Every structure is written in structure tokens, then in C-alpha cells.
Amino acid sequence: MAEINFKVPGERPPAPEASNGRRFLAILIDWLMCRSIIVLLGNNSFTENQFSTLILFYFEVVFFTYILQASAGQRIMGIKVVDMFDESRVGLNRILLRTFLICLVIPAIWTKNLVPLHNLFTRTKTIAV
């Protein structure tokens, strides 16, 4: 008996999810890069603020994720942020919310299906490229 194929011609299979190790290293790279920039800026009113690294981290991740679909650390680790369902480009509003939730350490909270809450709330996922 012949096998029935329900795939659409030209449709590509979903990309593999990025591993937790890669994701952790990417966020560590982003954080250390932002912390280094703050240290290099020296003493001024912005760098004396406790949240200066976090503020720079937020803007760095939003900027690069919007432009390149990956923060600097994610780019180095071969990770891309895409829509959860069709793997298309993510809009600015969802990137702003996703990065804000990351800054609140929401990625540490997972669902039963092992999906980080910041990805669930913004309908995004990270894939290996």
C-alpha cells in the first residue's frame, strides 16, 4: 500500500530548537559585553546607577534582535529568535516585551512542556542556525 504524504511541496521542516546551554552562554556573552562597556565608560551619572548594565543590556538585545533576529551573544552562539508557529521574523512590540521579560528573569520559569514563559507570552522561540 502506498504511503500518503501530506506535506506541501517545497515546505521545509521546522528548524531545531536552540539548546539551553547555547541560550545560557548567549545571555552570558550579552551581559558580560554590556558590563564591560559600562566599566569602560568610567565614572559618570549613568554608570554609577545600579541598573546601568541592565539598561544597556535591554537596549542592546532589543536593537540587535530587531535588526539581526538575534542579540550579539545569540549571533555568536548561532541562535535566532523567530515566531513560534511559522518561524518568521518577530515584530518590534514582541521583541520589546520579550526582552523586558528576560530582564525580569522570567526565562527561569518554564511550562510543563519546557517552554520558557517569555517565549510563551510573546509567541517566539529560539532556533539553532
Phi and psi in degrees as GROMACS dihedral restraints (atoms count N, CA, C in turn):
[ dihedral_restraints ]
;  ai    aj    ak    al  type     phi  dphi    fc
    3     4     5     6     1   -74.0    20    10
    4     5     6     7     1   145.4    20    10
    6     7     8     9     1   -85.1    20    10
    7     8     9    10     1   138.0    20    10
    9    10    11    12     1   -93.7    20    10
   10    11    12    13     1   129.1    20    10
   12    13    14    15     1  -109.9    20    10
   13    14    15    16     1   117.1    20    10
   15    16    17    18     1   -95.0    20    10
   16    17    18    19     1     6.5    20    10
   18    19    20    21     1   -75.1    20    10
   19    20    21    22     1   145.4    20    10
   21    22    23    24     1   -80.6    20    10
   22    23    24    25     1   134.0    20    10
   24    25    26    27     1   -56.8    20    10
   25    26    27    28     1   135.4    20    10
   27    28    29    30     1    85.1    20    10
   28    29    30    31     1    -5.8    20    10
   30    31    32    33     1   -76.1    20    10
   31    32    33    34     1   133.2    20    10
   33    34    35    36     1   -99.5    20    10
   34    35    36    37     1   151.1    20    10
   36    37    38    39     1   -69.8    20    10
   37    38    39    40     1   156.5    20    10
   39    40    41    42     1   -62.8    20    10
   40    41    42    43     1   145.4    20    10
   42    43    44    45     1   -71.4    20    10
   43    44    45    46     1   150.7    20    10
   45    46    47    48     1   -69.2    20    10
   46    47    48    49     1   143.4    20    10
   48    49    50    51     1   -66.7    20    10
   49    50    51    52     1   148.3    20    10
   51    52    53    54     1   -73.3    20    10
   52    53    54    55     1   140.7    20    10
   54    55    56    57     1   -72.0    20    10
   55    56    57    58     1   158.7    20    10
   57    58    59    60     1   -63.4    20    10
   58    59    60    61     1   -35.2    20    10
   60    61    62    63     1   -62.8    20    10
   61    62    63    64     1   -44.9    20    10
   63    64    65    66     1   -63.4    20    10
   64    65    66    67     1   -42.3    20    10
   66    67    68    69     1   -64.4    20    10
   67    68    69    70     1   -41.2    20    10
   69    70    71    72     1   -64.5    20    10
   70    71    72    73     1   -45.7    20    10
   72    73    74    75     1   -62.4    20    10
   73    74    75    76     1   -36.9    20    10
   75    76    77    78     1   -63.5    20    10
   76    77    78    79     1   -45.5    20    10
   78    79    80    81     1   -69.2    20    10
   79    80    81    82     1   -33.1    20    10
   81    82    83    84     1   -66.1    20    10
   82    83    84    85     1   -42.5    20    10
   84    85    86    87     1   -61.5    20    10
   85    86    87    88     1   -46.5    20    10
   87    88    89    90     1   -59.6    20    10
   88    89    90    91     1   -45.6    20    10
   90    91    92    93     1   -64.7    20    10
   91    92    93    94     1   -46.8    20    10
   93    94    95    96     1   -65.2    20    10
   94    95    96    97     1   -35.6    20    10
   96    97    98    99     1   -63.6    20    10
   97    98    99   100     1   -46.1    20    10
   99   100   101   102     1   -66.2    20    10
  100   101   102   103     1   -40.5    20    10
  102   103   104   105     1   -63.4    20    10
  103   104   105   106     1   -40.3    20    10
  105   106   107   108     1   -63.1    20    10
  106   107   108   109     1   -40.8    20    10
  108   109   110   111     1   -63.2    20    10
  109   110   111   112     1   -43.4    20    10
  111   112   113   114     1   -62.0    20    10
  112   113   114   115     1   -43.0    20    10
  114   115   116   117     1   -64.1    20    10
  115   116   117   118     1   -41.7    20    10
  117   118   119   120     1   -67.6    20    10
  118   119   120   121     1   -27.0    20    10
  120   121   122   123     1   -68.7    20    10
  121   122   123   124     1   -20.7    20    10
  123   124   125   126     1    80.2    20    10
  124   125   126   127     1  -164.5    20    10
  126   127   128   129     1   -86.9    20    10
  127   128   129   130     1   115.8    20    10
  129   130   131   132     1  -153.4    20    10
  130   131   132   133     1  -179.3    20    10
  132   133   134   135     1   -63.5    20    10
  133   134   135   136     1   -32.2    20    10
  135   136   137   138     1   -73.7    20    10
  136   137   138   139     1   -44.9    20    10
  138   139   140   141     1   -76.2    20    10
  139   140   141   142     1   -18.1    20    10
  141   142   143   144     1   -76.0    20    10
  142   143   144   145     1   -16.0    20    10
  144   145   146   147     1   -69.6    20    10
  145   146   147   148     1   136.9    20    10
  147   148   149   150     1   -61.6    20    10
  148   149   150   151     1   -30.3    20    10
  150   151   152   153     1   -97.0    20    10
  151   152   153   154     1    11.4    20    10
  153   154   155   156     1   -61.0    20    10
  154   155   156   157     1   -41.5    20    10
  156   157   158   159     1   -65.9    20    10
  157   158   159   160     1   -41.4    20    10
  159   160   161   162     1   -64.1    20    10
  160   161   162   163     1   -41.3    20    10
  162   163   164   165     1   -64.3    20    10
  163   164   165   166     1   -47.0    20    10
  165   166   167   168     1   -62.9    20    10
  166   167   168   169     1   -41.1    20    10
  168   169   170   171     1   -57.6    20    10
  169   170   171   172     1   -46.2    20    10
  171   172   173   174     1   -57.1    20    10
  172   173   174   175     1   -51.4    20    10
  174   175   176   177     1   -68.7    20    10
  175   176   177   178     1   -35.9    20    10
  177   178   179   180     1   -63.4    20    10
  178   179   180   181     1   -47.1    20    10
  180   181   182   183     1   -66.5    20    10
  181   182   183   184     1   -43.5    20    10
  183   184   185   186     1   -61.5    20    10
  184   185   186   187     1   -48.4    20    10
  186   187   188   189     1   -59.5    20    10
  187   188   189   190     1   -54.2    20    10
  189   190   191   192     1   -70.7    20    10
  190   191   192   193     1   -34.2    20    10
  192   193   194   195     1   -67.2    20    10
  193   194   195   196     1   -36.9    20    10
  195   196   197   198     1   -69.5    20    10
  196   197   198   199     1   -42.2    20    10
  198   199   200   201     1   -78.1    20    10
  199   200   201   202     1   -47.0    20    10
  201   202   203   204     1  -110.1    20    10
  202   203   204   205     1    -1.3    20    10
  204   205   206   207     1    66.8    20    10
  205   206   207   208     1    17.6    20    10
  207   208   209   210     1  -163.9    20    10
  208   209   210   211     1   141.7    20    10
  210   211   212   213     1   -70.2    20    10
  211   212   213   214     1   175.0    20    10
  213   214   215   216     1   -60.3    20    10
  214   215   216   217     1   -45.1    20    10
  216   217   218   219     1   -64.6    20    10
  217   218   219   220     1   -40.0    20    10
  219   220   221   222     1   -65.7    20    10
  220   221   222   223     1   -38.5    20    10
  222   223   224   225     1   -62.4    20    10
  223   224   225   226     1   -43.9    20    10
  225   226   227   228     1   -62.4    20    10
  226   227   228   229     1   -39.2    20    10
  228   229   230   231     1   -86.6    20    10
  229   230   231   232     1     0.8    20    10
  231   232   233   234     1    73.9    20    10
  232   233   234   235     1    43.7    20    10
  234   235   236   237     1  -121.2    20    10
  235   236   237   238     1   146.6    20    10
  237   238   239   240     1  -134.5    20    10
  238   239   240   241     1   141.9    20    10
  240   241   242   243     1   -97.6    20    10
  241   242   243   244     1   123.6    20    10
  243   244   245   246     1  -136.0    20    10
  244   245   246   247     1   170.1    20    10
  246   247   248   249     1   -63.9    20    10
  247   248   249   250     1   142.0    20    10
  249   250   251   252     1   -64.1    20    10
  250   251   252   253     1   -31.8    20    10
  252   253   254   255     1   -98.6    20    10
  253   254   255   256     1   -46.2    20    10
  255   256   257   258     1  -115.2    20    10
  256   257   258   259     1     6.8    20    10
  258   259   260   261     1    57.2    20    10
  259   260   261   262     1    30.9    20    10
  261   262   263   264     1   -90.0    20    10
  262   263   264   265     1   177.3    20    10
  264   265   266   267     1   -63.5    20    10
  265   266   267   268     1   144.3    20    10
  267   268   269   270     1   -96.6    20    10
  268   269   270   271     1   137.6    20    10
  270   271   272   273     1   -75.0    20    10
  271   272   273   274     1   164.6    20    10
  273   274   275   276     1   -60.5    20    10
  274   275   276   277     1   -42.2    20    10
  276   277   278   279     1   -59.7    20    10
  277   278   279   280     1   -42.7    20    10
  279   280   281   282     1   -70.0    20    10
  280   281   282   283     1   -33.6    20    10
  282   283   284   285     1   -67.2    20    10
  283   284   285   286     1   -42.3    20    10
  285   286   287   288     1   -59.7    20    10
  286   287   288   289     1   -46.4    20    10
  288   289   290   291     1   -67.2    20    10
  289   290   291   292     1   -43.4    20    10
  291   292   293   294     1   -60.3    20    10
  292   293   294   295     1   -44.9    20    10
  294   295   296   297     1   -68.5    20    10
  295   296   297   298     1   -37.8    20    10
  297   298   299   300     1   -60.7    20    10
  298   299   300   301     1   -43.7    20    10
  300   301   302   303     1   -66.0    20    10
  301   302   303   304     1   -35.1    20    10
  303   304   305   306     1   -63.6    20    10
  304   305   306   307     1   -41.3    20    10
  306   307   308   309     1   -64.7    20    10
  307   308   309   310     1   -25.7    20    10
  309   310   311   312     1   -85.9    20    10
  310   311   312   313     1     5.7    20    10
  312   313   314   315     1    64.2    20    10
  313   314   315   316     1    31.1    20    10
  315   316   317   318     1   -66.8    20    10
  316   317   318   319     1   -26.7    20    10
  318   319   320   321     1   -59.4    20    10
  319   320   321   322     1   -18.7    20    10
  321   322   323   324     1   -73.4    20    10
  322   323   324   325     1   -11.4    20    10
  324   325   326   327     1  -103.0    20    10
  325   326   327   328     1   126.5    20    10
  327   328   329   330     1  -119.4    20    10
  328   329   330   331     1   154.2    20    10
  330   331   332   333     1   -86.0    20    10
  331   332   333   334     1   178.0    20    10
  333   334   335   336     1   -61.0    20    10
  334   335   336   337     1   -31.2    20    10
  336   337   338   339     1   -85.9    20    10
  337   338   339   340     1    12.0    20    10
  339   340   341   342     1    62.4    20    10
  340   341   342   343     1    35.7    20    10
  342   343   344   345     1  -102.8    20    10
  343   344   345   346     1   123.4    20    10
  345   346   347   348     1   -61.4    20    10
  346   347   348   349     1   142.0    20    10
  348   349   350   351     1   -61.3    20    10
  349   350   351   352     1   -35.2    20    10
  351   352   353   354     1   -64.3    20    10
  352   353   354   355     1   -31.5    20    10
  354   355   356   357     1   -74.4    20    10
  355   356   357   358     1   -39.1    20    10
  357   358   359   360     1   -64.1    20    10
  358   359   360   361     1   -45.9    20    10
  360   361   362   363     1   -65.0    20    10
  361   362   363   364     1   -32.3    20    10
  363   364   365   366     1  -104.8    20    10
  364   365   366   367     1     4.4    20    10
  366   367   368   369     1    53.0    20    10
  367   368   369   370     1    50.0    20    10
  369   370   371   372     1  -125.9    20    10
  370   371   372   373     1   167.7    20    10
  372   373   374   375     1  -151.4    20    10
  373   374   375   376     1   161.4    20    10
  375   376   377   378     1  -108.8    20    10
  376   377   378   379     1   131.7    20    10
  378   379   380   381     1  -119.4    20    10
  379   380   381   382     1   154.0    20    10
  381   382   383   384     1   -83.5    20    10
  382   383   384   385     1   134.6    20    10
